[in-house]
Amino acid sequence: MTPRSLRVCCFDLASAGQGGALRLQIPGRPLAEARVVTAVDLAAIAAGAETLRDAERARRSGSRVDPAGPMRAHGEAIYRLLDGPGRDLTSALHDAHEHGCDLLVVVRLLGNPRTHPACGWRFELAHDGDGHVARRRGVQFVVQYGDRAVGEPQRLDHGRLRILFMAYSPQGVEPVLDYEGEEEAVLEALAPNVEAGRVSVEVVEDGTLAELGRRLKTARYDVVYLSGHGELREDGPVLLLEDEVGGLDLVGTERLFDALARGQTMPQLVVLASCETAGNRDDVASMAAGLVARGVPAVLGWVRPVADADATQASRDLLDQLATGHALPEAAAFARRELADTDAKRHAPARTHGWSTMHLATGEAAGFALDVGVPPPEAGLAPPTEIYKFLGDGRMRVLQQGFVGRRRALQRLIRILRHGKDGDATRAGAVVIGMKGVGKSCLAGRAIDRHGQDSGELALLVLHGALDDATVLEHARRCAVASGDREAEKVLENVNEPVERRIERLLLGRWSKRALVVVLDDFEKNLELCPDGLARLSPFAAPLLGTLLPACRTAKAKVLITSTVDFELAPQLQGSLSAIELGPLEPSDVRKLWTRGRETDLRDVSPAQWDALAERLGRNARILDWARILLGGRSSREIEDLVAKAQAELPVWREGAGDVDAQTRLVELFLFHSALDRAQAEAHPDVRVFLERARVYELAVPIEALLPMGDGLQLDLRREIPALANVGLLEFGSFEGGRGYRVSPLVVAELAVADAERWHRAAAQYFEGVSNTRHGRRADLITRAWEHSLFADTEDLSDRLGSQLRAHLHLEGLYSMAYSMAERQIRAYPHSFFAALWAGDAALDAGRVSEARTHFELADLHAERPDIDPLLVAMLHHQYARVLATQGEFDSACERLGSSYALLLRCFGTEARLEIATSLHQLAVTLSDRRKPLEALPVITRALGIRRALLGTDEHRDVAADVHELARVLRALDRLPEARAQIEHSVAIKRRLFPDNDHRDVAASLHELGSIHRAQGNLTDAGACLTQALTVQRRVYTTDDHPDVAGTLHELALVLFEQQAADAAIESLRKVLTIESRIYHTRNHYRLAESEFALGMMLIENDKAEEGTEFVNHALEVLRAQVPGHPILQQIARISPVNVARAALGARQSGERGDALDQGLDALHKAGEPHATVAAYLDAIARRAGPALVPLPGGARSLDDVARDLPEDIAKFLRTVRDAALAADAAREGPA
């Protein structure tokens, strides 16, 4: 719609300086044409205003006298004043109408508002004899303080109307206003613009001037909306705000303006939705006028006390108009007109005339307008259309609409979440304690919503009910994924740390400055009740809180717990949580519920009936909600019968008296039977059976999911399910963005039917069916299906679902979670082959080698069953072989891999399968680890050839792995140039596949490239590659306790040693041994033996022969037992005394020393005594010493002298070598 043009008619009222008279002038006209309003005229108008004021007060006191007459009289006096003898206002109205224009009537009050006699006049009531002019379309009235020229509205070019809403309701002030309902009505009206990003609404829950000032300092707002009580006192108008503890704080104009002025920017408009904020006495200016005079651009207030409904409607319409780009005067005129039209539709005795008390005061009449041509910054979140929403995984049910009461608890909770303070005490969070249904979760949800508005990006980690590692880990991971925090995901994927340690790392590390609330809902399911004291934490909950509470006491994150039971904390955690106890709703809050429902569900329920019913329902929020639904649509007679029945069957609730649980259950049963009676009367007796079956679902699900629950029942569920929700037997919810239903726990506490397995099976099949999307299987829905399958007594269904979960969790690296879930499946199906295979596989991925072997052994027992898929048996052999190789049992590992290969070949009938390539790859790895590179080379070559042929590209992770292994085999064969070419190709592939380089595959290839550089003598490049590999590994694993990290540190130590940094190398290898001991839980492992041998040789060369020899001897013992063909053993064989002696005799005869001799002598020297003596003696032989073979070690002149200090076998060996040398000499020289 094209906006109408606007004309302006302006009147100035200023002091005439003649006995209190005023001068009325139209700007632009000569001063001579100004009119003087005499003191007599002023007194008459003021008297009319006073008469109107008295009539309005009388009406509020119960008088049936309609103030419409005094309103008209005062309005006519105002009109005559402005119109004057020249009919100025009449002409302006006529001209605007004739030209199709809107008319802006501006009354500028010039001078001090405190002393201006017209400050209290109601210009908006101007009446021309045909009606109040301001009620006509196209007419806008504005009172301006000051002489600023009327220009164009200021355009807000940031694209969004920014609103700050604050209600205040101090203790002891009556009546308690329904500010929550007002907020919801405003948000509902603004919903389209909020969704489009045109409006943002933030709420200050505290109701204090200090918190209002803080929010104004931290952000910019266009509109500040203040809702609550106001009064006109002897010393001026005041708002009845709250102090820090909820008491009364009388805030006058000066203090309010000071808070506004200290903000980032002065708001364009302040809405004072408080009584008498625009009214005044003769000697006191209104708050609206006072704020404008001090510098607030515009203030909208109320001259007299106004009904909640009127204030809410006017504010809703005003803000909605502003959000769509209308200028402030136009928006105010629209709101006044709509309010008047609404009032006119009421019966005369019920009319409030609220529109007449609405007053807009400005410092610049044109006001402001949102420039809707500027795109909004971003889309907003529309206010909810559903009453409830579900947080976390859908089991924490909180109100989106309809919240009522709990103000003090809410304010306290928000302060704890925001500042970590409860008064002066530092807190990690709070626990909200109360019986079922009092609104603990809804209070938590409201506090979270308010905290999120203030903190900006608020993250939630919602955990519901009984907790375990898998639940905590998965929900923490979802929290990380939701915020795109890949680094946090890596911390959570570190399988080498307990879950609580990973959470602690995040809270004190990456998330230490992040606004985060960890919600533990229904926490009573993690408590053990004690008959003689507070409940105790479960074995899982105790360490979890032991981690969360200290971390959240210092970090920005906070913990929020809801529980029906109080519990005891460990001594060191005392004082970490504030306890907030919730009881029944206050009577004033119960009455608010009736007020809100009187137009809908409760329209035929009297206040007395509602109050009587509430007292017998314990003023329990959730039960009252059910009762409200149950009363909806009933006739007056039915309502009377229900209330009478409640009064007869239910006692008046006595808080703290008797068994509260028994009272609650009695109330629930009463409502259940009332609802059931109604449902069965309208449907069929089978309703109860359906409800008991449908309780299998903890979450709201679509009708399709509930249809199987009606099997064999005479119910049309598509018709009946919405009807059952209408009487409170089913709760509304949402599922995947659509409508969902679930059986309320108040109706059926838990699934307890005899054939529960059948309904779990139906639920599992439903979730499995809807999990299949165009993007693949939804893991969260598969998980729900799998959870139900464990109770369905259907092993094949659990195996099928578990297989999908296994693949997903492996891909995500959630090894510990997979292991935990596999163990659960084993407990459900102890003889399940798949469950044992899954558990072993997950344990192996998690580095729990011993547990993996135990589960594989169990799976092996079931592998011969004819119903087992041979491909799964092949997988078992393959994975079992990995465990065996890790434990150094290479023969058994190769045997298993051979079995796996044979099964795969039998199943597929060809080697041209990726599964075959994977089997061959693992065999090559095992042969390489066994130090049989010649056997490994053709195997890995075959694997690589198959893979390339099938994939048609090298750009694949598995191809890169094959190339990597080929490089490793070539290095073992001392074909270093070829090895380097292959590993560089592998690195290049992996870097293209993982551009951020933060992947263990990249680290593995960098490690191998470093090893090749070292073998080629390029120590600088070797160190650089290994350091890069170590950096990636530490980022990926977030710990050093991993075999890959140990291997890289080992290789780095060798580089350091060759760079003459012996001390650093030795220290690095000692760290490697510590890591490997923690990983393998034994010293007798071939990986440790490799490290021990390297460390021992370094120590021997650095004059620590005794310690070094011990390491070397133990390493050789382990290697001979586990890896007989290990290169270290071959090296030892090459440098044995016998081989060195042969080389020494050869040198003696030829006169040429080879490298083998020098290397052997060097190794014997490093081995310490008695090997060093043997080396010296053999060196003397090689140097062609005389027949006496002098000089000998220690200055001895003969072998006999040396032999006395040598073991007999070594002395005998040296004599044999000497005799051989002498015999060779004699043969060479011939007869004397």
Secondary structure, 3 states (H helix, E strand, C coil): CCCCCEEEEEEEEEECCCCCCEEEECCCCCHHHCEEECHHHHHHHHHHHHHHHHHHHHHHCCCCCCCHHHHHHHHHHHHHHHHCCCCHHHHHHHHHHHCCCEEEEEEEECCCCCCCCCCCCCHHHCECCCCEHHHCCCEEEEEEECCCCCCCCEEECCCCEEEEEEECCCCCCCCCCCHHHHHHHHHHHHHHHHHCCCEEEEEECCCEHHHHHHHHHHCCCCEEEEECCEEEECCEEEEEEECCCCCEEEEEHHHHHHHHHCCCCCCCEEEEECCCCCCCECCECCHHHHHHHHCCCEEEEECCCCCHHHHHHHHHHHHHHHHCCCCHHHHHHHHHHHHHHHHHCCCHHHCCCHHHHEEEEECCCCCEEECCCCCCCCCCCCCCCCCEEEECCCCEEEECCCCCCCHHHHHHHHHHHHHCEECCEECCEEEEECCCCCCHHHHHHHHHHHHHHHHCCCEEEEEECCCCHHHHHHHHHHHHHHCCCHHHHHHHCCCCCCHHHHHHHHHHCCCCCCCEEEEEECHHHHEECCCCCCEEECCCHHHHHHHHHHHHHHCCCEEEEEECCCECCCHHHCCCEEEEECCCCCHHHHHHHHHHHCCCCCCCCCHHHHHHHHHHCCCCHHHHHHHHHHHCCCCHHHHHHHHHHHHHHCCCCCCCCCCHHHHHHHHHHHHHHHHHHHHHHHCCCCHHHHHHHHCCCCCCECHHHHHHHHCCCCCCHHHHHHHHHHCCCEEEEEECCEEEEEECCCCCCCCCCCCHHHHHHHHHHHHHHHCEECCEECHHHHHHHHHHHCCCCCHHHHHHHHHHHHHHHHHHCCHHHHHHHHHHHHHHCCCCHHHHHHHHHHHHHCCCHHHHHHHHHHHHHHCCCCCCCHHHHHHHHHHHHHHHHHCCCHHHHHHHHHHHHHHHHHHHCCCCCHHHHHHHHHHHHHHHHCCCHHHHHHHHHHHHHHHHHHHCCCCCHHHHHHHHHHHHHHHHCCCHHHHHHHHHHHHHHHHHHCCCCCCHHHHHHHHHHHHHHHHCCCHHHHHHHHHHHHHHHHHHHCCCCCHHHHHHHHHHHHHHHHCCCHHHHHHHHHHHHHHHHHHHCCCCCHHHHHHHHHHHHHHHHCCCHHHHHHHHHHHHHHHHHHCCCCHHHHHHHHCCHHHHHHHHHHHHHHCCCCHHHHHHHHHHHHCCCCHHHHHHHHHHHHCCCCCCCCCCHHHCCCHHHHHCCCCHHHHHHHHHHHHHHHHHHHHHHCCC
